[in-house]
Amino acid sequence: MKSIIKQIAEKNKVRESEEALARQAEIDSPKTKDNRRNFLKKTALGGMTMAGLVGLSFEDSVAQTTSKVQKASAPSDLKITDLRYCVTTVLGRTAMLRIDTNQGIYGLGEVRDGADPRYALMLKSRILGENPCNVEKIFKIIKQFGGPARQAGGVCGVEMALWDLCGKAYNVPAWQLLGGRYRDTIRIYADTPEASSPEEQIKLIKFRTETQGYTWLKMDVSINEVKDNKNSLVNSEILKQGSSQWQGGYMSYANTRHAFTGIQVTEKGLDEMAQIVENVRNMVGYEIPLSSDHYGHMDVNNCIRLGKKLDKYRLAWLEDMVPWQWTDQHKMITDALDTPTTTGEDIFLLSGFKDLIDQHAVDIIHPDLASSGGLLETKRIGDYAEEKGIAMAMHQAGTPISFMANVHCAAATQNFLALEHHSVDLPWWEGLVKTTDGRKLIDKGFAPVPLTAPGLGIELVDEEVKKHLHASDTTYFAPTKEWDEKRSHDRTYS
């Protein structure tokens, strides 16, 4: 028997040698992808092959074969080794992030739509070598580099990726790490589709509600809809200085704060804008909540006049009527109207929301997790508002990565109302990822919460993402060594 075992052991040594040579050849091949190469290197360092176990006792065999097995990881030994990115065409330009570790697991994050991935890349030197499971510690290191709106994109994108990593390390969903969940599905709200005729719009709205299954809608009520109508606006010429509400030079209409445009809406103009809402409300009915947004840049007095015209349609909310920084004006509008008001998609951190909440300047807060500070900070914002009797809706306009980050946060926050989905009609959007537990990403206007899938519960479908890379930067999670070195002293006090 011993001679037979010896013969088997000798044959297995030859096989081990052949396997080692084949493995090294694959490692050295330029065609081998990075993740495969890393895996092969780890198996080379991981100890003996099964062939080499012949002759060991049962106990020694078990110890050897399980010594490197990682059902999730060894969380206390995790270290951040890299931060990489790719830029997609979602909503024009949206960057995905990937944070790698020394154990082969990684986390996915996203820089908010329209923001530069360099907001995230400059943080890399601050987080290399840190344990990604120390989420709050790392957040305190980097949050000073965030700011309002898209300036927060890097900080929030890194925070998302850390929770994805932490969940994978401990093999639990991100919502569990936030304290548990209140709900198993997340209600989504979507834009009402526009059309060239009322008949066509009715068809599209029925498709949105009956086929797609959305139970909450939002529409725009903009002065741009009436700017070409005679006697509807006063001082409408300023609208022509910028091509839209979002694009233009520094002193164009697009970048002029609402109170400084001098635009007035006439009674005729108000009636025309109200008629737009009435038309949609009649198509949608009163069973479905209907929110409104994008009124145009006009002062607080015109906002109140418009709000009073719209009160009778029982809209779910009036969103961002004036810049979020003007708490007193938001309170003036809120106190004057019966329709709920909201703001918050460009506010960074709980500290930015506190005045609005403490003064009840709005009825609903509306953070964008990709700007507000990430999952944990947004939950804190929601919890603080809940204590003051204020509900929370969530703004979201990005890839499925930020979408799922919002799903986990919404699941863990009690006063949550509805989550925005801005790519409802983008046919390839859902295909950018696959769920790791087999669930649907969206099911009849609701997002199922991952009940067991670790982290955010998604993985990228590389082939699909590569089809939708932005033409200005077609790299795909390439190394970013030029961002490894920290070149400044970051302390904000003496």
C-alpha positions in Angstrom: 0.0 0.0 0.0 2.8 2.4 1.0 4.6 1.7 -2.4 1.4 2.5 -4.3 1.0 5.8 -2.4 4.6 6.6 -3.0 4.1 6.0 -6.8 1.0 8.2 -6.8 2.9 10.9 -4.9 5.8 10.8 -7.4 3.4 11.1 -10.3 1.6 14.0 -8.6 4.9 15.8 -8.2 5.5 15.6 -11.9 1.9 16.9 -12.5 2.5 19.7 -10.0 5.6 20.8 -11.9 3.8 20.7 -15.2 0.9 22.7 -13.7 3.3 25.3 -12.2 5.0 25.8 -15.6 1.6 26.2 -17.4 0.4 28.6 -14.7 3.6 30.7 -15.0 3.3 30.7 -18.8 -0.3 32.1 -18.5 0.9 34.7 -16.0 3.6 35.9 -18.4 1.3 36.0 -21.4 0.4 39.5 -22.5 -3.1 38.2 -23.4 -3.9 37.4 -19.8 -6.3 39.8 -18.1 -5.2 41.5 -14.9 -7.9 39.8 -12.7 -6.9 36.4 -14.1 -3.2 37.1 -13.6 -3.8 38.1 -10.0 -5.8 34.9 -9.4 -3.0 32.8 -10.8 -0.4 34.5 -8.7 -2.5 34.0 -5.6 -2.9 30.3 -6.4 0.9 30.0 -6.8 1.4 31.5 -3.4 -1.6 29.7 -1.9 0.3 26.5 -1.0 0.1 22.9 -2.3 -2.1 21.6 -5.0 -4.4 18.6 -4.2 -1.8 16.4 -5.7 0.7 17.4 -3.1 -1.6 16.4 -0.3 -1.1 12.7 -0.8 0.5 11.2 2.3 -0.7 13.9 4.7 -3.0 12.9 7.6 -6.7 13.7 7.3 -6.4 16.6 9.8 -3.4 18.0 8.0 -5.2 17.7 4.7 -8.2 19.6 6.0 -6.0 22.3 7.5 -4.0 22.8 4.3 -7.0 22.8 1.9 -9.0 25.3 4.0 -6.1 27.6 5.0 -6.6 29.9 2.0 -10.4 29.5 1.5 -12.2 32.9 1.7 -16.0 32.6 1.8 -15.9 36.5 2.0 -12.5 37.7 3.1 -10.4 38.4 6.1 -11.9 41.9 6.8 -9.3 42.9 9.4 -6.5 42.4 7.0 -8.0 44.2 4.0 -6.1 47.0 2.5 -6.9 49.4 -0.4 -4.4 48.9 -3.2 -5.9 50.8 -6.1 -8.6 53.2 -7.4 -9.6 53.0 -11.0 -12.4 54.4 -13.2 -14.2 54.4 -16.6 -16.4 57.0 -18.1 -19.8 56.0 -19.5 -22.3 57.9 -21.6 -25.1 57.6 -19.1 -26.8 61.0 -18.9 -24.1 62.4 -21.1 -21.1 61.6 -18.9 -21.0 59.5 -15.7 -17.9 57.9 -14.3 -17.8 54.5 -12.6 -15.2 53.8 -9.9 -13.6 50.5 -8.7 -11.6 50.3 -5.5 -9.3 47.2 -5.4 -7.8 45.4 -2.4 -5.0 43.1 -1.4 -7.5 40.2 -1.2 -8.9 40.3 -4.7 -12.3 41.7 -3.7 -13.3 45.2 -4.9 -16.0 47.8 -4.5 -18.0 49.7 -7.1 -18.9 53.4 -6.8 -19.9 56.3 -9.1 -19.0 59.9 -9.6 -22.2 61.8 -10.0 -23.5 62.5 -13.5 -21.7 65.3 -15.2 -18.9 65.4 -12.7 -15.2 64.9 -13.5 -13.6 61.6 -12.3 -10.6 63.6 -11.1 -12.8 64.6 -8.1 -12.3 60.9 -7.1 -8.8 60.3 -8.4 -7.3 63.0 -6.3 -8.5 61.1 -3.2 -6.6 57.9 -4.1 -3.4 59.0 -2.4 -5.4 59.6 0.8 -7.0 56.1 1.0 -4.2 53.8 -0.3 -3.3 51.3 2.4 -6.4 52.0 4.5 -8.8 49.2 5.5 -11.9 49.8 3.4 -14.1 48.4 6.2 -13.3 51.5 8.2 -15.8 53.5 6.2 -16.5 56.3 8.6 -12.8 56.8 9.3 -12.0 57.1 5.6 -15.0 59.3 5.0 -13.7 61.7 7.7 -10.3 61.8 5.9 -11.8 62.7 2.5 -15.0 64.6 3.2 -13.2 67.9 3.3 -12.5 67.5 -0.4 -16.3 67.5 -1.2 -18.6 70.4 -1.9 -22.1 71.2 -3.2 -23.6 69.4 -6.2 -21.0 67.6 -8.4 -18.1 68.8 -6.4 -19.0 66.0 -3.9 -18.9 63.4 -6.7 -15.5 62.0 -5.7 -16.1 61.7 -2.0 -19.5 60.1 -2.5 -18.3 57.7 -5.2 -15.5 56.5 -2.9 -18.0 56.1 0.0 -20.3 54.0 -2.2 -17.4 51.7 -3.2 -16.4 51.3 0.4 -19.8 50.0 1.5 -19.8 47.6 -1.5 -16.4 46.3 -0.4 -17.4 46.1 3.3 -20.5 44.2 2.5 -18.6 41.7 0.3 -16.0 41.3 3.1 -18.5 40.4 5.7 -20.9 38.7 3.2 -23.9 40.9 4.0 -26.0 43.4 2.1 -25.0 47.1 2.5 -28.4 47.9 4.1 -27.5 45.5 6.9 -24.4 47.5 7.7 -26.6 50.6 7.9 -28.6 49.1 10.7 -31.2 46.9 8.9 -34.1 47.5 6.6 -37.6 48.8 6.8 -38.8 47.6 3.5 -38.2 44.9 0.9 -39.0 47.0 -2.2 -38.2 50.6 -3.1 -40.8 52.7 -4.8 -39.5 54.5 -7.9 -40.7 57.7 -9.5 -40.1 58.5 -13.2 -40.6 61.4 -15.5 -43.8 61.8 -17.5 -43.1 61.2 -21.2 -43.6 64.1 -23.5 -45.2 63.9 -27.0 -46.3 66.0 -30.0 -50.0 65.6 -29.3 -52.2 64.8 -26.2 -53.3 61.6 -27.8 -49.8 60.4 -28.2 -48.9 61.5 -24.6 -51.8 59.6 -23.2 -50.5 56.4 -24.9 -47.0 57.0 -23.5 -48.3 57.7 -20.0 -50.4 54.5 -20.1 -47.2 52.7 -21.1 -45.3 54.2 -18.2 -48.0 53.3 -15.6 -49.7 50.2 -16.9 -46.9 48.4 -18.8 -43.8 49.6 -17.0 -45.7 49.8 -13.7 -44.6 53.1 -12.3 -46.8 54.4 -9.5 -45.3 57.9 -9.0 -44.5 60.4 -11.8 -42.8 63.8 -12.2 -43.2 66.5 -14.8 -41.5 69.8 -15.7 -43.5 73.1 -15.5 -41.1 75.5 -17.1 -41.3 79.1 -18.3 -39.5 77.8 -21.4 -42.8 76.2 -22.3 -44.5 79.6 -22.7 -41.5 81.9 -23.6 -42.6 82.1 -27.2 -46.2 82.9 -26.4 -47.2 86.6 -26.7 -47.6 88.5 -23.4 -46.7 85.4 -21.2 -43.4 86.6 -19.8 -41.8 90.0 -19.0 -38.1 90.3 -19.8 -38.0 87.0 -21.7 -35.1 88.2 -23.9 -32.7 87.0 -21.2 -33.7 83.5 -21.9 -32.1 83.8 -25.3 -28.7 84.5 -23.8 -28.3 80.8 -22.9 -29.3 77.8 -25.0 -31.0 76.2 -22.0 -31.5 76.3 -18.2 -28.2 74.4 -17.8 -25.7 75.6 -20.4 -24.1 79.0 -21.0 -21.4 81.4 -20.0 -20.8 82.7 -16.5 -23.2 85.6 -16.9 -25.8 83.8 -19.1 -29.3 83.0 -18.0 -28.1 79.4 -17.3 -25.7 80.6 -14.6 -27.8 83.6 -13.2 -29.4 82.9 -9.9 -33.2 82.9 -10.0 -33.8 86.3 -8.3 -31.4 88.1 -10.6 -32.9 87.5 -14.1 -35.7 90.0 -13.8 -38.2 87.6 -15.4 -41.8 88.0 -14.5 -44.7 85.7 -15.4 -47.9 87.4 -16.5 -51.3 86.2 -15.4 -51.7 84.8 -18.9 -48.4 83.0 -18.6 -49.4 81.5 -15.2 -52.7 80.2 -16.7 -50.8 78.6 -19.6 -48.3 76.9 -17.2 -51.2 75.7 -15.0 -52.9 74.3 -18.1 -49.9 72.2 -18.8 -50.2 70.6 -15.4 -54.0 70.2 -15.7 -53.5 68.3 -19.0 -51.1 65.9 -17.5 -53.1 65.5 -14.3 -56.2 64.6 -16.3 -54.1 62.0 -18.2 -52.6 60.5 -15.0 -55.5 60.8 -12.7 -55.4 61.5 -8.9 -54.5 58.0 -7.7 -50.9 58.5 -8.8 -48.6 61.1 -7.1 -47.4 63.7 -9.6 -44.4 65.8 -8.7 -43.1 68.9 -10.5 -39.7 70.4 -11.2 -37.7 72.9 -13.5 -39.8 76.0 -13.4 -37.1 78.3 -14.7 -35.2 81.2 -13.1 -37.6 83.6 -11.6 -37.9 85.3 -8.2 -39.6 84.1 -5.0 -42.7 86.3 -5.7 -43.3 84.6 -9.0 -42.7 81.2 -7.5 -45.4 81.8 -5.0 -47.8 83.1 -7.6 -47.2 80.0 -9.7 -47.5 77.7 -6.7 -50.9 79.1 -5.8 -52.1 78.5 -9.4 -50.9 74.8 -9.0 -52.3 74.1 -5.5 -55.6 72.8 -6.8 -53.9 69.9 -8.7 -52.5 68.4 -5.5 -49.0 67.9 -6.7 -46.8 65.7 -4.6 -44.2 68.5 -4.4 -42.7 71.6 -6.0 -39.0 71.0 -6.4 -36.1 73.5 -6.2 -38.1 76.6 -6.9 -35.1 78.7 -5.8 -31.5 77.8 -5.1 -31.1 75.5 -2.0 -28.9 78.0 -0.2 -31.7 80.5 0.3 -33.4 78.9 3.3 -35.5 82.1 4.1 -37.0 82.1 0.6 -37.8 78.4 0.7 -39.6 79.0 4.0 -41.5 81.9 2.4 -42.7 79.7 -0.4 -43.5 76.8 1.9 -45.5 78.9 4.3 -47.5 80.5 1.5 -48.5 77.3 -0.3 -50.6 74.2 0.4 -48.5 72.1 -2.0 -45.5 70.4 -0.4 -42.1 71.8 -1.2 -38.7 70.2 -1.5 -35.0 70.8 -2.3 -31.7 69.1 -1.6 -30.2 67.4 -4.6 -27.1 69.7 -4.5 -26.6 69.8 -0.8 -23.5 68.2 0.7 -23.6 66.6 4.2 -26.1 66.7 7.0 -24.8 70.1 8.1 -26.0 71.6 4.8 -29.6 70.3 5.4 -29.9 71.3 9.1 -31.2 74.9 8.6 -33.8 73.8 6.1 -35.0 71.0 8.4 -34.8 73.0 11.7 -36.8 75.9 10.2 -39.2 73.6 8.3 -38.3 75.6 5.2 -39.4 72.6 3.1 -41.9 69.8 3.6 -39.7 67.1 2.1 -35.9 66.8 1.8 -34.6 65.5 -1.5 -30.9 64.5 -1.3 -28.9 63.0 -4.1 -26.8 60.3 -2.5 -24.0 61.0 -5.0 -23.8 64.5 -3.7 -25.1 64.4 -0.1 -22.2 62.3 1.3 -23.0 58.7 0.3 -25.0 56.0 2.0 -24.4 56.6 5.7 -24.5 60.4 5.6 -27.8 60.3 3.6 -29.3 57.9 6.1 -28.2 60.4 8.8 -29.9 63.2 6.9 -33.1 61.1 6.6 -33.0 60.2 10.3 -32.5 63.8 11.3 -35.5 64.9 9.1 -37.6 62.2 10.5 -37.1 63.5 14.1 -38.5 66.9 12.8 -41.5 65.3 11.0 -40.1 65.8 7.5 -40.2 63.0 4.9 -37.3 62.1 2.4 -37.5 61.5 -1.3 -34.3 60.7 -3.1 -32.9 62.3 -6.3 -30.9 59.9 -8.6 -29.6 60.3 -12.1 -26.8 57.9 -12.8 -25.8 54.3 -13.6 -27.1 51.2 -11.8 -24.2 51.6 -9.3 -25.6 54.8 -7.7 -29.1 53.4 -8.2 -28.3 50.4 -6.0 -26.5 52.5 -3.5 -29.8 54.5 -3.2 -31.8 51.3 -2.9 -29.8 50.1 0.1 -30.0 53.6 1.8 -33.8 53.9 1.1 -34.3 50.4 2.6 -32.6 51.4 5.8 -34.4 54.8 6.2 -37.8 54.9 7.7 -39.2 58.2 6.4 -38.4 57.4 2.7 -41.0 58.2 0.1 -39.7 57.5 -3.5 -36.5 57.2 -5.5 -36.0 58.9 -8.8 -35.0 56.8 -11.9 -33.8 59.0 -14.7 -33.0 56.4 -17.4 -36.3 54.7 -17.6 -36.4 54.7 -21.4 -32.7 53.9 -22.0 -32.9 50.3 -23.3 -29.3 49.3 -22.4 -29.2 50.9 -18.9 -30.2 47.8 -16.9 -27.9 45.6 -18.9 -24.8 47.4 -17.6 -24.9 45.2 -14.5 -26.1 41.8 -13.4 -27.5 41.2 -9.9 -25.5 38.7 -7.9 -28.6 37.0 -6.5 -30.7 36.7 -9.7 -33.3 39.3 -8.8 -34.6 41.9 -11.3 -33.0 45.3 -11.0 -36.5 46.9 -11.4 -39.8 45.1 -11.3 -43.0 47.0 -12.2 -41.9 50.4 -10.9 -40.2 49.0 -7.8 -36.7 48.0 -7.0 -36.4 44.7 -5.1 -34.0 45.1 -2.1 -31.2 42.4 -2.2 -32.0 40.3 0.9 -28.9 38.2 0.8 -26.5 39.5 -1.9 -23.4 41.0 -0.3 -22.5 44.7 -0.8 -24.5 46.5 -3.3 -25.6 43.2 -4.9 -24.4 43.9 -8.5 -21.5 43.2 -10.7 -20.6 45.0 -14.0 -21.2 43.3 -17.3 -17.9 44.3 -18.8 -18.8 43.8 -22.4 -21.9 46.0 -22.1 -20.2 48.8 -20.2 -17.4 48.9 -22.8 -20.1 49.5 -25.5 -21.1 52.7 -23.8 -17.7 54.4 -22.9 -17.5 58.1 -23.5 -15.6 59.0 -26.6 -13.3 61.4 -24.7 -11.9 58.6 -22.5 -12.3 55.0 -23.6 -9.9 53.5 -21.0 -11.5 50.8 -18.9 -10.4 50.6 -15.3 -6.8 51.2 -16.3 -4.0 51.6 -13.7 -3.9 55.1 -12.2 -0.4 55.2 -10.7 0.0 58.9 -11.4 -2.5 59.5 -8.6 -0.6 57.4 -6.0 1.5 60.1 -4.5 0.1 62.6 -1.9 1.6 66.0 -2.5 -0.1 68.2 0.1 -0.6 68.7 3.8 -4.4 68.4 4.2 -5.1 69.4 7.8 -7.6 72.2 7.9 -6.5 73.8 11.2 -3.3 75.0 12.8 
